[in-house]
Amino acid sequence: MNESVWIGIYVLIGIYIAYKLFFKKNKFDLEYARLYNKILNSEECKVKGQYEK
């Protein structure tokens, strides 16, 4: 029982480290997401067209 608990803990720690290594966002991705969100939602970038009534 004790060995299986330690193995489970090591597996969870390994999965967490692998997730942090492979799925982290770098600062360029975060900056791109912030800029993209600003363009989509800001009034200064809004295009006036046929759908505005």
ModelCIF file with pLDDT and N, C-alpha, C, O atoms, coordinates in Angstrom:
data_MODEL
#
_entry.id   MODEL 
#
_entity.id                         1 
_entity.type                       polymer 
_entity.pdbx_number_of_molecules   1 
#
_entity_poly.entity_id                      1 
_entity_poly.type                           'polypeptide(L)' 
_entity_poly.nstd_linkage                   no 
_entity_poly.nstd_monomer                   no 
_entity_poly.pdbx_seq_one_letter_code       MNESVWIGIYVLIGIYIAYKLFFKKNKFDLEYARLYNKILNSEECKVKGQYEK 
_entity_poly.pdbx_seq_one_letter_code_can   MNESVWIGIYVLIGIYIAYKLFFKKNKFDLEYARLYNKILNSEECKVKGQYEK 
_entity_poly.pdbx_strand_id                 A 
#
loop_
_entity_poly_seq.entity_id 
_entity_poly_seq.num 
_entity_poly_seq.mon_id 
_entity_poly_seq.hetero 
1 1  MET n 
1 2  ASN n 
1 3  GLU n 
1 4  SER n 
1 5  VAL n 
1 6  TRP n 
1 7  ILE n 
1 8  GLY n 
1 9  ILE n 
1 10 TYR n 
1 11 VAL n 
1 12 LEU n 
1 13 ILE n 
1 14 GLY n 
1 15 ILE n 
1 16 TYR n 
1 17 ILE n 
1 18 ALA n 
1 19 TYR n 
1 20 LYS n 
1 21 LEU n 
1 22 PHE n 
1 23 PHE n 
1 24 LYS n 
1 25 LYS n 
1 26 ASN n 
1 27 LYS n 
1 28 PHE n 
1 29 ASP n 
1 30 LEU n 
1 31 GLU n 
1 32 TYR n 
1 33 ALA n 
1 34 ARG n 
1 35 LEU n 
1 36 TYR n 
1 37 ASN n 
1 38 LYS n 
1 39 ILE n 
1 40 LEU n 
1 41 ASN n 
1 42 SER n 
1 43 GLU n 
1 44 GLU n 
1 45 CYS n 
1 46 LYS n 
1 47 VAL n 
1 48 LYS n 
1 49 GLY n 
1 50 GLN n 
1 51 TYR n 
1 52 GLU n 
1 53 LYS n 
#
_struct_asym.id          A 
_struct_asym.entity_id   1 
#
loop_
_ma_qa_metric.id 
_ma_qa_metric.mode 
_ma_qa_metric.name 
_ma_qa_metric.software_group_id 
_ma_qa_metric.type 
1 global pLDDT . pLDDT 
2 local  pLDDT . pLDDT 
#
_ma_qa_metric_global.metric_id      1 
_ma_qa_metric_global.metric_value   81.47 
_ma_qa_metric_global.model_id       1 
_ma_qa_metric_global.ordinal_id     1 
#
loop_
_ma_qa_metric_local.label_asym_id 
_ma_qa_metric_local.label_comp_id 
_ma_qa_metric_local.label_seq_id 
_ma_qa_metric_local.metric_id 
_ma_qa_metric_local.metric_value 
_ma_qa_metric_local.model_id 
_ma_qa_metric_local.ordinal_id 
A MET 1  2 70.00 1 1  
A ASN 2  2 86.00 1 2  
A GLU 3  2 92.00 1 3  
A SER 4  2 92.00 1 4  
A VAL 5  2 93.00 1 5  
A TRP 6  2 93.00 1 6  
A ILE 7  2 94.00 1 7  
A GLY 8  2 94.00 1 8  
A ILE 9  2 95.00 1 9  
A TYR 10 2 96.00 1 10 
A VAL 11 2 97.00 1 11 
A LEU 12 2 96.00 1 12 
A ILE 13 2 97.00 1 13 
A GLY 14 2 96.00 1 14 
A ILE 15 2 95.00 1 15 
A TYR 16 2 93.00 1 16 
A ILE 17 2 92.00 1 17 
A ALA 18 2 91.00 1 18 
A TYR 19 2 89.00 1 19 
A LYS 20 2 85.00 1 20 
A LEU 21 2 85.00 1 21 
A PHE 22 2 83.00 1 22 
A PHE 23 2 80.00 1 23 
A LYS 24 2 73.00 1 24 
A LYS 25 2 71.00 1 25 
A ASN 26 2 74.00 1 26 
A LYS 27 2 75.00 1 27 
A PHE 28 2 78.00 1 28 
A ASP 29 2 80.00 1 29 
A LEU 30 2 81.00 1 30 
A GLU 31 2 87.00 1 31 
A TYR 32 2 86.00 1 32 
A ALA 33 2 86.00 1 33 
A ARG 34 2 87.00 1 34 
A LEU 35 2 87.00 1 35 
A TYR 36 2 85.00 1 36 
A ASN 37 2 85.00 1 37 
A LYS 38 2 84.00 1 38 
A ILE 39 2 81.00 1 39 
A LEU 40 2 81.00 1 40 
A ASN 41 2 79.00 1 41 
A SER 42 2 76.00 1 42 
A GLU 43 2 72.00 1 43 
A GLU 44 2 72.00 1 44 
A CYS 45 2 63.00 1 45 
A LYS 46 2 67.00 1 46 
A VAL 47 2 69.00 1 47 
A LYS 48 2 67.00 1 48 
A GLY 49 2 63.00 1 49 
A GLN 50 2 57.00 1 50 
A TYR 51 2 59.00 1 51 
A GLU 52 2 56.00 1 52 
A LYS 53 2 53.00 1 53 
#
loop_
_atom_site.group_PDB 
_atom_site.id 
_atom_site.type_symbol 
_atom_site.label_atom_id 
_atom_site.label_alt_id 
_atom_site.label_comp_id 
_atom_site.label_asym_id 
_atom_site.label_entity_id 
_atom_site.label_seq_id 
_atom_site.pdbx_PDB_ins_code 
_atom_site.Cartn_x 
_atom_site.Cartn_y 
_atom_site.Cartn_z 
_atom_site.occupancy 
_atom_site.B_iso_or_equiv 
_atom_site.pdbx_formal_charge 
_atom_site.auth_seq_id 
_atom_site.auth_comp_id 
_atom_site.auth_asym_id 
_atom_site.auth_atom_id 
_atom_site.pdbx_PDB_model_num 
ATOM 1   N N  . MET A 1 1  ? 0.823   -1.200 0.000   1.00 70.00 ? 1  MET A N  1 
ATOM 2   C CA . MET A 1 1  ? 0.000   0.000  0.000   1.00 70.00 ? 1  MET A CA 1 
ATOM 3   C C  . MET A 1 1  ? 0.866   1.262  0.000   1.00 70.00 ? 1  MET A C  1 
ATOM 4   O O  . MET A 1 1  ? 0.600   2.199  -0.753  1.00 70.00 ? 1  MET A O  1 
ATOM 5   N N  . ASN A 1 2  ? 1.880   1.285  0.826   1.00 86.00 ? 2  ASN A N  1 
ATOM 6   C CA . ASN A 1 2  ? 2.712   2.472  0.945   1.00 86.00 ? 2  ASN A CA 1 
ATOM 7   C C  . ASN A 1 2  ? 3.476   2.755  -0.347  1.00 86.00 ? 2  ASN A C  1 
ATOM 8   O O  . ASN A 1 2  ? 3.606   3.909  -0.755  1.00 86.00 ? 2  ASN A O  1 
ATOM 9   N N  . GLU A 1 3  ? 3.984   1.695  -0.994  1.00 92.00 ? 3  GLU A N  1 
ATOM 10  C CA . GLU A 1 3  ? 4.705   1.891  -2.262  1.00 92.00 ? 3  GLU A CA 1 
ATOM 11  C C  . GLU A 1 3  ? 3.789   2.413  -3.359  1.00 92.00 ? 3  GLU A C  1 
ATOM 12  O O  . GLU A 1 3  ? 4.200   3.267  -4.145  1.00 92.00 ? 3  GLU A O  1 
ATOM 13  N N  . SER A 1 4  ? 2.585   1.931  -3.428  1.00 92.00 ? 4  SER A N  1 
ATOM 14  C CA . SER A 1 4  ? 1.662   2.378  -4.471  1.00 92.00 ? 4  SER A CA 1 
ATOM 15  C C  . SER A 1 4  ? 1.261   3.840  -4.265  1.00 92.00 ? 4  SER A C  1 
ATOM 16  O O  . SER A 1 4  ? 1.033   4.555  -5.241  1.00 92.00 ? 4  SER A O  1 
ATOM 17  N N  . VAL A 1 5  ? 1.174   4.290  -3.029  1.00 93.00 ? 5  VAL A N  1 
ATOM 18  C CA . VAL A 1 5  ? 0.869   5.696  -2.757  1.00 93.00 ? 5  VAL A CA 1 
ATOM 19  C C  . VAL A 1 5  ? 2.014   6.572  -3.249  1.00 93.00 ? 5  VAL A C  1 
ATOM 20  O O  . VAL A 1 5  ? 1.779   7.587  -3.904  1.00 93.00 ? 5  VAL A O  1 
ATOM 21  N N  . TRP A 1 6  ? 3.256   6.185  -2.937  1.00 93.00 ? 6  TRP A N  1 
ATOM 22  C CA . TRP A 1 6  ? 4.415   6.977  -3.377  1.00 93.00 ? 6  TRP A CA 1 
ATOM 23  C C  . TRP A 1 6  ? 4.530   6.985  -4.899  1.00 93.00 ? 6  TRP A C  1 
ATOM 24  O O  . TRP A 1 6  ? 4.870   8.014  -5.485  1.00 93.00 ? 6  TRP A O  1 
ATOM 25  N N  . ILE A 1 7  ? 4.256   5.865  -5.541  1.00 94.00 ? 7  ILE A N  1 
ATOM 26  C CA . ILE A 1 7  ? 4.299   5.804  -7.007  1.00 94.00 ? 7  ILE A CA 1 
ATOM 27  C C  . ILE A 1 7  ? 3.233   6.721  -7.592  1.00 94.00 ? 7  ILE A C  1 
ATOM 28  O O  . ILE A 1 7  ? 3.489   7.412  -8.579  1.00 94.00 ? 7  ILE A O  1 
ATOM 29  N N  . GLY A 1 8  ? 2.057   6.736  -7.006  1.00 94.00 ? 8  GLY A N  1 
ATOM 30  C CA . GLY A 1 8  ? 0.996   7.625  -7.464  1.00 94.00 ? 8  GLY A CA 1 
ATOM 31  C C  . GLY A 1 8  ? 1.377   9.090  -7.316  1.00 94.00 ? 8  GLY A C  1 
ATOM 32  O O  . GLY A 1 8  ? 1.105   9.899  -8.203  1.00 94.00 ? 8  GLY A O  1 
ATOM 33  N N  . ILE A 1 9  ? 2.001   9.429  -6.209  1.00 95.00 ? 9  ILE A N  1 
ATOM 34  C CA . ILE A 1 9  ? 2.440   10.815 -6.006  1.00 95.00 ? 9  ILE A CA 1 
ATOM 35  C C  . ILE A 1 9  ? 3.494   11.193 -7.042  1.00 95.00 ? 9  ILE A C  1 
ATOM 36  O O  . ILE A 1 9  ? 3.436   12.281 -7.614  1.00 95.00 ? 9  ILE A O  1 
ATOM 37  N N  . TYR A 1 10 ? 4.449   10.312 -7.286  1.00 96.00 ? 10 TYR A N  1 
ATOM 38  C CA . TYR A 1 10 ? 5.490   10.587 -8.290  1.00 96.00 ? 10 TYR A CA 1 
ATOM 39  C C  . TYR A 1 10 ? 4.893   10.743 -9.689  1.00 96.00 ? 10 TYR A C  1 
ATOM 40  O O  . TYR A 1 10 ? 5.338   11.594 -10.459 1.00 96.00 ? 10 TYR A O  1 
ATOM 41  N N  . VAL A 1 11 ? 3.905   9.939  -10.020 1.00 97.00 ? 11 VAL A N  1 
ATOM 42  C CA . VAL A 1 11 ? 3.253   10.038 -11.323 1.00 97.00 ? 11 VAL A CA 1 
ATOM 43  C C  . VAL A 1 11 ? 2.534   11.374 -11.461 1.00 97.00 ? 11 VAL A C  1 
ATOM 44  O O  . VAL A 1 11 ? 2.618   12.018 -12.506 1.00 97.00 ? 11 VAL A O  1 
ATOM 45  N N  . LEU A 1 12 ? 1.827   11.795 -10.414 1.00 96.00 ? 12 LEU A N  1 
ATOM 46  C CA . LEU A 1 12 ? 1.134   13.084 -10.454 1.00 96.00 ? 12 LEU A CA 1 
ATOM 47  C C  . LEU A 1 12 ? 2.113   14.248 -10.582 1.00 96.00 ? 12 LEU A C  1 
ATOM 48  O O  . LEU A 1 12 ? 1.857   15.194 -11.327 1.00 96.00 ? 12 LEU A O  1 
ATOM 49  N N  . ILE A 1 13 ? 3.218   14.184 -9.872  1.00 97.00 ? 13 ILE A N  1 
ATOM 50  C CA . ILE A 1 13 ? 4.237   15.232 -9.983  1.00 97.00 ? 13 ILE A CA 1 
ATOM 51  C C  . ILE A 1 13 ? 4.827   15.240 -11.389 1.00 97.00 ? 13 ILE A C  1 
ATOM 52  O O  . ILE A 1 13 ? 5.057   16.310 -11.952 1.00 97.00 ? 13 ILE A O  1 
ATOM 53  N N  . GLY A 1 14 ? 5.073   14.072 -11.962 1.00 96.00 ? 14 GLY A N  1 
ATOM 54  C CA . GLY A 1 14 ? 5.602   13.981 -13.325 1.00 96.00 ? 14 GLY A CA 1 
ATOM 55  C C  . GLY A 1 14 ? 4.635   14.543 -14.353 1.00 96.00 ? 14 GLY A C  1 
ATOM 56  O O  . GLY A 1 14 ? 5.057   15.221 -15.290 1.00 96.00 ? 14 GLY A O  1 
ATOM 57  N N  . ILE A 1 15 ? 3.357   14.275 -14.196 1.00 95.00 ? 15 ILE A N  1 
ATOM 58  C CA . ILE A 1 15 ? 2.351   14.804 -15.114 1.00 95.00 ? 15 ILE A CA 1 
ATOM 59  C C  . ILE A 1 15 ? 2.280   16.328 -14.997 1.00 95.00 ? 15 ILE A C  1 
ATOM 60  O O  . ILE A 1 15 ? 2.160   17.025 -16.004 1.00 95.00 ? 15 ILE A O  1 
ATOM 61  N N  . TYR A 1 16 ? 2.354   16.838 -13.774 1.00 93.00 ? 16 TYR A N  1 
ATOM 62  C CA . TYR A 1 16 ? 2.318   18.286 -13.557 1.00 93.00 ? 16 TYR A CA 1 
ATOM 63  C C  . TYR A 1 16 ? 3.524   18.969 -14.206 1.00 93.00 ? 16 TYR A C  1 
ATOM 64  O O  . TYR A 1 16 ? 3.373   20.005 -14.853 1.00 93.00 ? 16 TYR A O  1 
ATOM 65  N N  . ILE A 1 17 ? 4.704   18.403 -14.039 1.00 92.00 ? 17 ILE A N  1 
ATOM 66  C CA . ILE A 1 17 ? 5.912   18.984 -14.642 1.00 92.00 ? 17 ILE A CA 1 
ATOM 67  C C  . ILE A 1 17 ? 5.836   18.928 -16.163 1.00 92.00 ? 17 ILE A C  1 
ATOM 68  O O  . ILE A 1 17 ? 6.210   19.891 -16.832 1.00 92.00 ? 17 ILE A O  1 
ATOM 69  N N  . ALA A 1 18 ? 5.363   17.824 -16.716 1.00 91.00 ? 18 ALA A N  1 
ATOM 70  C CA . ALA A 1 18 ? 5.227   17.708 -18.170 1.00 91.00 ? 18 ALA A CA 1 
ATOM 71  C C  . ALA A 1 18 ? 4.223   18.728 -18.702 1.00 91.00 ? 18 ALA A C  1 
ATOM 72  O O  . ALA A 1 18 ? 4.437   19.312 -19.765 1.00 91.00 ? 18 ALA A O  1 
ATOM 73  N N  . TYR A 1 19 ? 3.141   18.942 -17.977 1.00 89.00 ? 19 TYR A N  1 
ATOM 74  C CA . TYR A 1 19 ? 2.143   19.937 -18.385 1.00 89.00 ? 19 TYR A CA 1 
ATOM 75  C C  . TYR A 1 19 ? 2.753   21.332 -18.388 1.00 89.00 ? 19 TYR A C  1 
ATOM 76  O O  . TYR A 1 19 ? 2.544   22.094 -19.332 1.00 89.00 ? 19 TYR A O  1 
ATOM 77  N N  . LYS A 1 20 ? 3.500   21.674 -17.353 1.00 85.00 ? 20 LYS A N  1 
ATOM 78  C CA . LYS A 1 20 ? 4.125   22.997 -17.279 1.00 85.00 ? 20 LYS A CA 1 
ATOM 79  C C  . LYS A 1 20 ? 5.165   23.181 -18.385 1.00 85.00 ? 20 LYS A C  1 
ATOM 80  O O  . LYS A 1 20 ? 5.315   24.288 -18.901 1.00 85.00 ? 20 LYS A O  1 
ATOM 81  N N  . LEU A 1 21 ? 5.868   22.149 -18.750 1.00 85.00 ? 21 LEU A N  1 
ATOM 82  C CA . LEU A 1 21 ? 6.891   22.263 -19.787 1.00 85.00 ? 21 LEU A CA 1 
ATOM 83  C C  . LEU A 1 21 ? 6.305   22.405 -21.182 1.00 85.00 ? 21 LEU A C  1 
ATOM 84  O O  . LEU A 1 21 ? 6.789   23.205 -21.982 1.00 85.00 ? 21 LEU A O  1 
ATOM 85  N N  . PHE A 1 22 ? 5.270   21.636 -21.475 1.00 83.00 ? 22 PHE A N  1 
ATOM 86  C CA . PHE A 1 22 ? 4.763   21.574 -22.840 1.00 83.00 ? 22 PHE A CA 1 
ATOM 87  C C  . PHE A 1 22 ? 3.581   22.497 -23.122 1.00 83.00 ? 22 PHE A C  1 
ATOM 88  O O  . PHE A 1 22 ? 3.330   22.815 -24.285 1.00 83.00 ? 22 PHE A O  1 
ATOM 89  N N  . PHE A 1 23 ? 2.859   22.930 -22.118 1.00 80.00 ? 23 PHE A N  1 
ATOM 90  C CA . PHE A 1 23 ? 1.651   23.704 -22.361 1.00 80.00 ? 23 PHE A CA 1 
ATOM 91  C C  . PHE A 1 23 ? 1.685   25.099 -21.767 1.00 80.00 ? 23 PHE A C  1 
ATOM 92  O O  . PHE A 1 23 ? 0.633   25.714 -21.592 1.00 80.00 ? 23 PHE A O  1 
ATOM 93  N N  . LYS A 1 24 ? 2.853   25.611 -21.455 1.00 73.00 ? 24 LYS A N  1 
ATOM 94  C CA . LYS A 1 24 ? 2.911   26.967 -20.919 1.00 73.00 ? 24 LYS A CA 1 
ATOM 95  C C  . LYS A 1 24 ? 2.881   27.973 -22.061 1.00 73.00 ? 24 LYS A C  1 
ATOM 96  O O  . LYS A 1 24 ? 3.349   27.696 -23.165 1.00 73.00 ? 24 LYS A O  1 
ATOM 97  N N  . LYS A 1 25 ? 2.330   29.134 -21.779 1.00 71.00 ? 25 LYS A N  1 
ATOM 98  C CA . LYS A 1 25 ? 2.280   30.199 -22.774 1.00 71.00 ? 25 LYS A CA 1 
ATOM 99  C C  . LYS A 1 25 ? 3.479   31.104 -22.570 1.00 71.00 ? 25 LYS A C  1 
ATOM 100 O O  . LYS A 1 25 ? 3.817   31.462 -21.442 1.00 71.00 ? 25 LYS A O  1 
ATOM 101 N N  . ASN A 1 26 ? 4.106   31.463 -23.651 1.00 74.00 ? 26 ASN A N  1 
ATOM 102 C CA . ASN A 1 26 ? 5.196   32.410 -23.510 1.00 74.00 ? 26 ASN A CA 1 
ATOM 103 C C  . ASN A 1 26 ? 4.655   33.833 -23.604 1.00 74.00 ? 26 ASN A C  1 
ATOM 104 O O  . ASN A 1 26 ? 3.469   34.032 -23.866 1.00 74.00 ? 26 ASN A O  1 
ATOM 105 N N  . LYS A 1 27 ? 5.522   34.822 -23.390 1.00 75.00 ? 27 LYS A N  1 
ATOM 106 C CA . LYS A 1 27 ? 5.044   36.199 -23.330 1.00 75.00 ? 27 LYS A CA 1 
ATOM 107 C C  . LYS A 1 27 ? 4.537   36.690 -24.678 1.00 75.00 ? 27 LYS A C  1 
ATOM 108 O O  . LYS A 1 27 ? 3.709   37.600 -24.718 1.00 75.00 ? 27 LYS A O  1 
ATOM 109 N N  . PHE A 1 28 ? 5.006   36.121 -25.780 1.00 78.00 ? 28 PHE A N  1 
ATOM 110 C CA . PHE A 1 28 ? 4.518   36.526 -27.092 1.00 78.00 ? 28 PHE A CA 1 
ATOM 111 C C  . PHE A 1 28 ? 3.085   36.055 -27.315 1.00 78.00 ? 28 PHE A C  1 
ATOM 112 O O  . PHE A 1 28 ? 2.283   36.780 -27.903 1.00 78.00 ? 28 PHE A O  1 
ATOM 113 N N  . ASP A 1 29 ? 2.756   34.863 -26.856 1.00 80.00 ? 29 ASP A N  1 
ATOM 114 C CA . ASP A 1 29 ? 1.385   34.372 -26.960 1.00 80.00 ? 29 ASP A CA 1 
ATOM 115 C C  . ASP A 1 29 ? 0.437   35.219 -26.125 1.00 80.00 ? 29 ASP A C  1 
ATOM 116 O O  . ASP A 1 29 ? -0.673  35.527 -26.559 1.00 80.00 ? 29 ASP A O  1 
ATOM 117 N N  . LEU A 1 30 ? 0.868   35.593 -24.937 1.00 81.00 ? 30 LEU A N  1 
ATOM 118 C CA . LEU A 1 30 ? 0.020   36.412 -24.079 1.00 81.00 ? 30 LEU A CA 1 
ATOM 119 C C  . LEU A 1 30 ? -0.172  37.804 -24.667 1.00 81.00 ? 30 LEU A C  1 
ATOM 120 O O  . LEU A 1 30 ? -1.279  38.342 -24.624 1.00 81.00 ? 30 LEU A O  1 
ATOM 121 N N  . GLU A 1 31 ? 0.880   38.393 -25.213 1.00 87.00 ? 31 GLU A N  1 
ATOM 122 C CA . GLU A 1 31 ? 0.778   39.716 -25.825 1.00 87.00 ? 31 GLU A CA 1 
ATOM 123 C C  . GLU A 1 31 ? -0.133  39.666 -27.056 1.00 87.00 ? 31 GLU A C  1 
ATOM 124 O O  . GLU A 1 31 ? -0.938  40.572 -27.270 1.00 87.00 ? 31 GLU A O  1 
ATOM 125 N N  . TYR A 1 32 ? -0.007  38.608 -27.864 1.00 86.00 ? 32 TYR A N  1 
ATOM 126 C CA . TYR A 1 32 ? -0.853  38.440 -29.038 1.00 86.00 ? 32 TYR A CA 1 
ATOM 127 C C  . TYR A 1 32 ? -2.319  38.316 -28.631 1.00 86.00 ? 32 TYR A C  1 
ATOM 128 O O  . TYR A 1 32 ? -3.190  38.927 -29.251 1.00 86.00 ? 32 TYR A O  1 
ATOM 129 N N  . ALA A 1 33 ? -2.594  37.533 -27.598 1.00 86.00 ? 33 ALA A N  1 
ATOM 130 C CA . ALA A 1 33 ? -3.972  37.358 -27.136 1.00 86.00 ? 33 ALA A CA 1 
ATOM 131 C C  . ALA A 1 33 ? -4.538  38.676 -26.620 1.00 86.00 ? 33 ALA A C  1 
ATOM 132 O O  . ALA A 1 33 ? -5.706  38.978 -26.864 1.00 86.00 ? 33 ALA A O  1 
ATOM 133 N N  . ARG A 1 34 ? -3.728  39.469 -25.908 1.00 87.00 ? 34 ARG A N  1 
ATOM 134 C CA . ARG A 1 34 ? -4.199  40.744 -25.389 1.00 87.00 ? 34 ARG A CA 1 
ATOM 135 C C  . ARG A 1 34 ? -4.510  41.712 -26.530 1.00 87.00 ? 34 ARG A C  1 
ATOM 136 O O  . ARG A 1 34 ? -5.539  42.387 -26.512 1.00 87.00 ? 34 ARG A O  1 
ATOM 137 N N  . LEU A 1 35 ? -3.619  41.779 -27.525 1.00 87.00 ? 35 LEU A N  1 
ATOM 138 C CA . LEU A 1 35 ? -3.824  42.675 -28.660 1.00 87.00 ? 35 LEU A CA 1 
ATOM 139 C C  . LEU A 1 35 ? -5.031  42.240 -29.492 1.00 87.00 ? 35 LEU A C  1 
ATOM 140 O O  . LEU A 1 35 ? -5.833  43.078 -29.906 1.00 87.00 ? 35 LEU A O  1 
ATOM 141 N N  . TYR A 1 36 ? -5.162  40.950 -29.735 1.00 85.00 ? 36 TYR A N  1 
ATOM 142 C CA . TYR A 1 36 ? -6.281  40.416 -30.507 1.00 85.00 ? 36 TYR A CA 1 
ATOM 143 C C  . TYR A 1 36 ? -7.607  40.707 -29.810 1.00 85.00 ? 36 TYR A C  1 
ATOM 144 O O  . TYR A 1 36 ? -8.592  41.067 -30.456 1.00 85.00 ? 36 TYR A O  1 
ATOM 145 N N  . ASN A 1 37 ? -7.624  40.549 -28.487 1.00 85.00 ? 37 ASN A N  1 
ATOM 146 C CA . ASN A 1 37 ? -8.833  40.835 -27.722 1.00 85.00 ? 37 ASN A CA 1 
ATOM 147 C C  . ASN A 1 37 ? -9.171  42.317 -27.783 1.00 85.00 ? 37 ASN A C  1 
ATOM 148 O O  . ASN A 1 37 ? -10.344 42.682 -27.862 1.00 85.00 ? 37 ASN A O  1 
ATOM 149 N N  . LYS A 1 38 ? -8.150  43.179 -27.747 1.00 84.00 ? 38 LYS A N  1 
ATOM 150 C CA . LYS A 1 38 ? -8.383  44.624 -27.835 1.00 84.00 ? 38 LYS A CA 1 
ATOM 151 C C  . LYS A 1 38 ? -8.976  44.989 -29.189 1.00 84.00 ? 38 LYS A C  1 
ATOM 152 O O  . LYS A 1 38 ? -9.904  45.795 -29.265 1.00 84.00 ? 38 LYS A O  1 
ATOM 153 N N  . ILE A 1 39 ? -8.448  44.402 -30.253 1.00 81.00 ? 39 ILE A N  1 
ATOM 154 C CA . ILE A 1 39 ? -8.941  44.708 -31.598 1.00 81.00 ? 39 ILE A CA 1 
ATOM 155 C C  . ILE A 1 39 ? -10.389 44.254 -31.760 1.00 81.00 ? 39 ILE A C  1 
ATOM 156 O O  . ILE A 1 39 ? -11.201 44.958 -32.359 1.00 81.00 ? 39 ILE A O  1 
ATOM 157 N N  . LEU A 1 40 ? -10.706 43.096 -31.233 1.00 81.00 ? 40 LEU A N  1 
ATOM 158 C CA . LEU A 1 40 ? -12.066 42.572 -31.385 1.00 81.00 ? 40 LEU A CA 1 
ATOM 159 C C  . LEU A 1 40 ? -13.091 43.339 -30.567 1.00 81.00 ? 40 LEU A C  1 
ATOM 160 O O  . LEU A 1 40 ? -14.243 43.460 -30.985 1.00 81.00 ? 40 LEU A O  1 
ATOM 161 N N  . ASN A 1 41 ? -12.696 43.861 -29.410 1.00 79.00 ? 41 ASN A N  1 
ATOM 162 C CA . ASN A 1 41 ? -13.687 44.410 -28.489 1.00 79.00 ? 41 ASN A CA 1 
ATOM 163 C C  . ASN A 1 41 ? -13.651 45.920 -28.311 1.00 79.00 ? 41 ASN A C  1 
ATOM 164 O O  . ASN A 1 41 ? -14.511 46.465 -27.619 1.00 79.00 ? 41 ASN A O  1 
ATOM 165 N N  . SER A 1 42 ? -12.695 46.614 -28.907 1.00 76.00 ? 42 SER A N  1 
ATOM 166 C CA . SER A 1 42 ? -12.608 48.041 -28.649 1.00 76.00 ? 42 SER A CA 1 
ATOM 167 C C  . SER A 1 42 ? -13.478 48.835 -29.620 1.00 76.00 ? 42 SER A C  1 
ATOM 168 O O  . SER A 1 42 ? -13.772 48.390 -30.730 1.00 76.00 ? 42 SER A O  1 
ATOM 169 N N  . GLU A 1 43 ? -13.875 50.007 -29.174 1.00 72.00 ? 43 GLU A N  1 
ATOM 170 C CA . GLU A 1 43 ? -14.686 50.891 -30.011 1.00 72.00 ? 43 GLU A CA 1 
ATOM 171 C C  . GLU A 1 43 ? -13.839 51.597 -31.070 1.00 72.00 ? 43 GLU A C  1 
ATOM 172 O O  . GLU A 1 43 ? -14.345 51.928 -32.142 1.00 72.00 ? 43 GLU A O  1 
ATOM 173 N N  . GLU A 1 44 ? -12.562 51.831 -30.782 1.00 72.00 ? 44 GLU A N  1 
ATOM 174 C CA . GLU A 1 44 ? -11.722 52.560 -31.743 1.00 72.00 ? 44 GLU A CA 1 
ATOM 175 C C  . GLU A 1 44 ? -11.412 51.741 -32.991 1.00 72.00 ? 44 GLU A C  1 
ATOM 176 O O  . GLU A 1 44 ? -11.107 52.307 -34.041 1.00 72.00 ? 44 GLU A O  1 
ATOM 177 N N  . CYS A 1 45 ? -11.486 50.422 -32.889 1.00 63.00 ? 45 CYS A N  1 
ATOM 178 C CA . CYS A 1 45 ? -11.217 49.564 -34.045 1.00 63.00 ? 45 CYS A CA 1 
ATOM 179 C C  . CYS A 1 45 ? -12.497 49.073 -34.708 1.00 63.00 ? 45 CYS A C  1 
ATOM 180 O O  . CYS A 1 45 ? -12.443 48.259 -35.630 1.00 63.00 ? 45 CYS A O  1 
ATOM 181 N N  . LYS A 1 46 ? -13.638 49.555 -34.252 1.00 67.00 ? 46 LYS A N  1 
ATOM 182 C CA . LYS A 1 46 ? -14.927 49.088 -34.775 1.00 67.00 ? 46 LYS A CA 1 
ATOM 183 C C  . LYS A 1 46 ? -15.131 49.624 -36.193 1.00 67.00 ? 46 LYS A C  1 
ATOM 184 O O  . LYS A 1 46 ? -14.894 50.800 -36.469 1.00 67.00 ? 46 LYS A O  1 
ATOM 185 N N  . VAL A 1 47 ? -15.561 48.766 -37.056 1.00 69.00 ? 47 VAL A N  1 
ATOM 186 C CA . VAL A 1 47 ? -15.823 49.139 -38.446 1.00 69.00 ? 47 VAL A CA 1 
ATOM 187 C C  . VAL A 1 47 ? -17.313 49.397 -38.589 1.00 69.00 ? 47 VAL A C  1 
ATOM 188 O O  . VAL A 1 47 ? -18.141 48.560 -38.229 1.00 69.00 ? 47 VAL A O  1 
ATOM 189 N N  . LYS A 1 48 ? -17.634 50.541 -39.108 1.00 67.00 ? 48 LYS A N  1 
ATOM 190 C CA . LYS A 1 48 ? -19.045 50.858 -39.307 1.00 67.00 ? 48 LYS A CA 1 
ATOM 191 C C  . LYS A 1 48 ? -19.459 50.318 -40.676 1.00 67.00 ? 48 LYS A C  1 
ATOM 192 O O  . LYS A 1 48 ? -18.758 50.510 -41.669 1.00 67.00 ? 48 LYS A O  1 
ATOM 193 N N  . GLY A 1 49 ? -20.596 49.646 -40.712 1.00 63.00 ? 49 GLY A N  1 
ATOM 194 C CA . GLY A 1 49 ? -20.995 49.042 -41.972 1.00 63.00 ? 49 GLY A CA 1 
ATOM 195 C C  . GLY A 1 49 ? -22.476 48.784 -42.026 1.00 63.00 ? 49 GLY A C  1 
ATOM 196 O O  . GLY A 1 49 ? -23.258 49.415 -41.315 1.00 63.00 ? 49 GLY A O  1 
ATOM 197 N N  . GLN A 1 50 ? -22.853 47.866 -42.862 1.00 57.00 ? 50 GLN A N  1 
ATOM 198 C CA . GLN A 1 50 ? -24.252 47.628 -43.146 1.00 57.00 ? 50 GLN A CA 1 
ATOM 199 C C  . GLN A 1 50 ? -25.008 46.997 -41.965 1.00 57.00 ? 50 GLN A C  1 
ATOM 200 O O  . GLN A 1 50 ? -26.235 47.082 -41.915 1.00 57.00 ? 50 GLN A O  1 
ATOM 201 N N  . TYR A 1 51 ? -24.309 46.376 -41.028 1.00 59.00 ? 51 TYR A N  1 
ATOM 202 C CA . TYR A 1 51 ? -24.995 45.706 -39.935 1.00 59.00 ? 51 TYR A CA 1 
ATOM 203 C C  . TYR A 1 51 ? -25.300 46.639 -38.778 1.00 59.00 ? 51 TYR A C  1 
ATOM 204 O O  . TYR A 1 51 ? -26.050 46.272 -37.873 1.00 59.00 ? 51 TYR A O  1 
ATOM 205 N N  . GLU A 1 52 ? -24.738 47.826 -38.789 1.00 56.00 ? 52 GLU A N  1 
ATOM 206 C CA . GLU A 1 52 ? -24.989 48.765 -37.704 1.00 56.00 ? 52 GLU A CA 1 
ATOM 207 C C  . GLU A 1 52 ? -26.289 49.534 -37.986 1.00 56.00 ? 52 GLU A C  1 
ATOM 208 O O  . GLU A 1 52 ? -26.459 50.091 -39.070 1.00 56.00 ? 52 GLU A O  1 
ATOM 209 N N  . LYS A 1 53 ? -27.185 49.559 -37.025 1.00 53.00 ? 53 LYS A N  1 
ATOM 210 C CA . LYS A 1 53 ? -28.476 50.227 -37.227 1.00 53.00 ? 53 LYS A CA 1 
ATOM 211 C C  . LYS A 1 53 ? -28.762 51.169 -36.109 1.00 53.00 ? 53 LYS A C  1 
ATOM 212 O O  . LYS A 1 53 ? -29.806 51.823 -36.105 1.00 53.00 ? 53 LYS A O  1 
#
